[in-house]
Amino acid sequence: MTDLRKWLAEAEAAGEAQTVEGAHWELEIGALSQVNYRRGTPKALVFDSIKDYAPGMRVLSGSVSNPRLLGSVLGLGWDNTDEDLVEKLAVKPGEWIERSGDFRAVTVADGPLLSHVDDEIDLLKFPVPRWHEGDGGRYIGTGCAVVTRDYDTGRINLGAYRMQVQDEGRSVSVNIEAGKHGAQHLRRWFEAEGRAPIAASLGHHPAYLVAAGVEVPGDVSEYDYVGAMAGAPVRTVAGLATGLPLPHDAEIAVEGWVRPDHKRPEGPFGEWTGYYSGSRDPILTIDVEKVYYRDNPILLGAPPGKPPHDYSYMRTVMKSAIITDSLRKTGLPGLRGVWAHEAGGGRSLLIVAIEQRYAGHARQAAYLTSQLPSAAYMNRFTVVVDHDVNPRDLGEVVWAMCGRTDPSIDIEVMKRTWGSRVDPLTLPGAVAFNSRAVIDACRPFERLGDFPAVAESSPDLVASVSRRWPEVLG
Ligand SMILES: Cc1cc2nc3c(=O)[nH]c(=O)nc-3n(C[C@H](O)[C@H](O)[C@H](O)COP(=O)(O)O)c2cc1C
């Protein structure tokens, strides 16, 4: 299941992929991708014959941007609607974590990735886009999977962290926010050895993007998680410089070392918050020792930006499922739904629906949700609604807030919580804390019995009039 080229052929056959010839790597690929995300149903776009590059050197974007594409990437088939995905994913992420031990990645001696091995480093031999007009450079790593190793346990982590080409193509910086597993790995290596091995796959089946780009617990390797998703262990090859594993059929990969004092100015970059982040701050830059690629390689792009962006649909669906699973595991009763809205980049605005069982239940749901390891990073608002409100419908959620939230008692603020440098409210150079509000938009528990009834026709009455006047109501 994890072969990008087979998947692309299937996507084309399913009418879910389109080829775009002749676009410029400078801004045109980014702008075309943005227009694609904003049409009703985006497609996967394969950019070929890119300006200044030979035909066959391709860039892919939009790979997980609609329910059919995302469903197929997750091994759930091609025929999925939004609702199907939500239903099918209700238990899947938890299962993938539990079953990852049965799908340990297998190291093999060879693979298509090793078709070309460069010691002379030139990352601009690939058609790396400058995605947004305000970007400070060309980003080769957006849909990437950055590979690091736990110094003490040897466990492998994959994380999607943005990577900007540096030094006219001779190196690449990697932006790992504090607290992420990759950052924790590097910090330990720096303490012990003064440098850390690092590798990154830059083109691959989008299942790797999903696994690397969402919060998988630290004791599970994302390679095994992809294996559990695919139903078969993934195959990796060992990098020649560091031994770090890379997907054997990756399209392009880099490998080398990072040192705490080797940094380059990075950014700005259009981020998932909808704003540019980074103001030429120096960040870790890889001493690239090897570059690997296949014949006619495909770079996987996943540029963020003002939502909807490349992976906002994927993040919303996946985070909603992951948070649901994590909340269930806390033992919270009465959970009826979670939605991590695209408008908040799948992080900043979380809605939780519960069936209230006891006084304090709504606050408990709110506080628990906003501090779950899978939800805490960059949350800003967690809203808890009663189960008669659809958490996916922002109009209904705001209606519930307007009628059931008393701001003087139902909005509480937590301070010095897990923020990010990409937060537009974080001042340059400031430590990346944030604050967040939990909003109780449930009917007050002590008034459940006598809270004013909702003024709308009952379902039976609606069904009856709809049957009698079909020519009016359809
Ligand atoms: C396309 C994409 C780009 C991302 N870029 C970054 C980034 O530049 N820095 C970062 O810390 N997280 C970034 N993230 C979020 C992390 O990938 C995500 O938090 C993931 O869980 C990190 O893996 P880890 O928990 O194993 O560290 C990105 C996610 C996606 C899908």
The ligand as an SDF file (V2000), in Angstrom:
LIG
                    3D

 31 33  0  0  0  0  0  0  0  0999 V2000
    3.0720   19.3530    6.3850 C   0  0  0  0  0  0  0  0  0  0  0  0
    3.3730   19.5770    7.8410 C   0  0  0  0  0  0  0  0  0  0  0  0
    4.3460   20.4760    8.2220 C   0  0  0  0  0  0  0  0  0  0  0  0
    4.6820   20.6700    9.5700 C   0  0  0  0  0  0  0  0  0  0  0  0
    5.6860   21.5350    9.9080 N   0  0  0  0  0  0  0  0  0  0  0  0
    6.1030   21.5820   11.2020 C   0  0  0  0  0  0  0  0  0  0  0  0
    7.2600   22.3610   11.5450 C   0  0  0  0  0  0  0  0  0  0  0  0
    7.8580   23.0510   10.7360 O   0  0  0  0  0  0  0  0  0  0  0  0
    7.6860   22.3090   12.8450 N   0  0  0  0  0  0  0  0  0  0  0  0
    7.0420   21.5600   13.7930 C   0  0  0  0  0  0  0  0  0  0  0  0
    7.4910   21.5080   14.9300 O   0  0  0  0  0  0  0  0  0  0  0  0
    5.9170   20.8590   13.4900 N   0  0  0  0  0  0  0  0  0  0  0  0
    5.4480   20.8410   12.2140 C   0  0  0  0  0  0  0  0  0  0  0  0
    4.3510   20.1010   11.8900 N   0  0  0  0  0  0  0  0  0  0  0  0
    3.6210   19.3940   12.9350 C   0  0  0  0  0  0  0  0  0  0  0  0
    4.3300   18.1220   13.3450 C   0  0  0  0  0  0  0  0  0  0  0  0
    4.6670   17.3610   12.2130 O   0  0  0  0  0  0  0  0  0  0  0  0
    3.4450   17.3070   14.2710 C   0  0  0  0  0  0  0  0  0  0  0  0
    3.2800   18.0230   15.4760 O   0  0  0  0  0  0  0  0  0  0  0  0
    4.0040   15.9320   14.5490 C   0  0  0  0  0  0  0  0  0  0  0  0
    3.2190   15.2990   15.5360 O   0  0  0  0  0  0  0  0  0  0  0  0
    5.4310   16.0150   15.0190 C   0  0  0  0  0  0  0  0  0  0  0  0
    5.9230   14.7440   15.2390 O   0  0  0  0  0  0  0  0  0  0  0  0
    6.4540   14.3330   16.6670 P   0  0  0  0  0  0  0  0  0  0  0  0
    5.2460   14.4600   17.5960 O   0  0  0  0  0  0  0  0  0  0  0  0
    6.8860   12.9260   16.4810 O   0  0  0  0  0  0  0  0  0  0  0  0
    7.5370   15.2840   16.9840 O   0  0  0  0  0  0  0  0  0  0  0  0
    3.9850   19.9380   10.5600 C   0  0  0  0  0  0  0  0  0  0  0  0
    2.9750   19.0340   10.1660 C   0  0  0  0  0  0  0  0  0  0  0  0
    2.6610   18.8640    8.8290 C   0  0  0  0  0  0  0  0  0  0  0  0
    1.5860   17.8680    8.4420 C   0  0  0  0  0  0  0  0  0  0  0  0
  1  2  1  0
  2  3  1  0
  2 30  2  0
  3  4  2  0
  4  5  1  0
  4 28  1  0
  5  6  2  0
  6  7  1  0
  6 13  1  0
  7  8  2  0
  7  9  1  0
  9 10  1  0
 10 11  2  0
 10 12  1  0
 12 13  2  0
 13 14  1  0
 14 15  1  0
 14 28  1  0
 15 16  1  0
 16 17  1  0
 16 18  1  0
 18 19  1  0
 18 20  1  0
 20 21  1  0
 20 22  1  0
 22 23  1  0
 23 24  1  0
 24 25  2  0
 24 26  1  0
 24 27  1  0
 28 29  2  0
 29 30  1  0
 30 31  1  0
M  END
$$$$
